[in-house]
Amino acid sequence: MTAPVKTSALMARGAAFLGTEHAILCGAMSWVSERNLVAAISNAGGFGVIACGAMTPELLDAEIAGTKALTARPFGVNLITMHPQLFDLIAVCARHGVGHVVLAGGIPPKGSVEAIKDFGAKVLVFAPTLALAKKLLRSGADALVIEGSEAGGHIGPVSTSVLAQEFLPALAEDHVVFVAGGIGRGEMIASYLEMGASGVQLGTRFACASESIAHPAFKQAFFRANARDAIASVQVDPRLPVIPVRALKNKGTEEFTAKQVEVARLLDQGTVDMAAAQLEIEHFWAGALRRAVIDGDVERGSIMAGQSVGMVTKEEPVTAIIAQLLAESEAALNARG
Ligand SMILES: Cc1cc2nc3c(=O)[nH]c(=O)nc-3n(C[C@H](O)[C@H](O)[C@H](O)COP(=O)(O)O)c2cc1C
């Protein structure tokens, strides 16, 4: 492949921030983003991110050590802000000298950004609104990921194209902003870079790479699916602020609707409070995703996938995926003269 000179120039700031060759992150995917995929992404010049999800500190410790055994290049760790042992997980990252921590799943709790910066790591955050993004950047976050509703997994209500128009002109000059959600090809990467993004984050496109440990049945479901099969879950009860999840439609998505009705009934009965109800919902997803990714139960498990799933047609090594994305981006930029 000829060097993607123009793409690399537009990615320079993001690549310097990540310490990588290319400013392409593979977003953390619970159960999928473990040592093998993370190391493969980083070894290919991208930036892998371990999905801590519901892991205990001991498991995260082992996963970071395992990843370090497979790559000497930089990688990050994604921590979910509502994890009850968040600060213990941060301490594990500190012990390993992790360079970048991504805080996902809500507004970072008091002291968490500081605790990460204290051991010298950079903090990446998600922000659903421009006002909140500015606040988080003011209070110490080093970079932002904006993720649109095209993405796989937990999603917000606004599309990537609209978020990009709202956030990039306002923030990209002074801040490192990565764009995520619905990116399947390099032409799209070129466009976001031209709008000022420092880099991009993809999940769906990497989930079925040869190095991904996802079950063959999970991968086959991706290869068969079209964009319209990756649907967002619906909220059944307005009191239950369920974060929508984008996944391939199957029996599991129907069971989620039933689960919400069940949890809403427990709320009515006063058997659980709102926080416990939300946690119950999150546990449902974690369990369902594991069933699909690890056990290959693509009927009743949750096959989280973004709308770019239609562009995932075969199993190929991470190096080939990244090379293709860069070539497409470069060709698009060259065509502009
Ligand atoms: C199977 C799957 C699991 C995911 N799990 C997580 C997660 O645990 N934490 C997180 O912050 N994002 C998670 N995501 C979102 C990805 O990190 C990434 O931001 C997203 O996939 C980007 O959009 P795309 O799917 O359109 O490429 C997940 C996505 C998928 C497809």
The ligand as a Gaussian input file, in Angstrom:
#p B3LYP/6-31G(d) Opt

LIG

0 1
 C      -20.696000      -5.679000      20.383000
 C      -20.451000      -4.269000      20.884000
 C      -20.184000      -4.072000      22.253000
 C      -19.903000      -2.789000      22.736000
 N      -19.594000      -2.620000      24.072000
 C      -19.210000      -1.395000      24.521000
 C      -18.743000      -1.231000      25.862000
 O      -18.692000      -2.183000      26.639000
 N      -18.370000       0.019000      26.272000
 C      -18.407000       1.096000      25.413000
 O      -18.058000       2.201000      25.831000
 N      -18.842000       0.966000      24.134000
 C      -19.217000      -0.248000      23.674000
 N      -19.580000      -0.394000      22.350000
 C      -19.437000       0.771000      21.431000
 C      -18.056000       0.759000      20.727000
 O      -17.020000       0.997000      21.642000
 C      -17.939000       1.822000      19.622000
 O      -17.985000       3.124000      20.163000
 C      -19.025000       1.700000      18.570000
 O      -19.114000       0.355000      18.155000
 C      -18.716000       2.617000      17.393000
 O      -19.742000       2.614000      16.461000
 P      -19.871000       1.536000      15.268000
 O      -20.360000       0.286000      15.907000
 O      -20.877000       2.147000      14.373000
 O      -18.519000       1.386000      14.647000
 C      -19.914000      -1.671000      21.851000
 C      -20.205000      -1.883000      20.487000
 C      -20.455000      -3.157000      19.997000
 C      -20.738000      -3.338000      18.519000

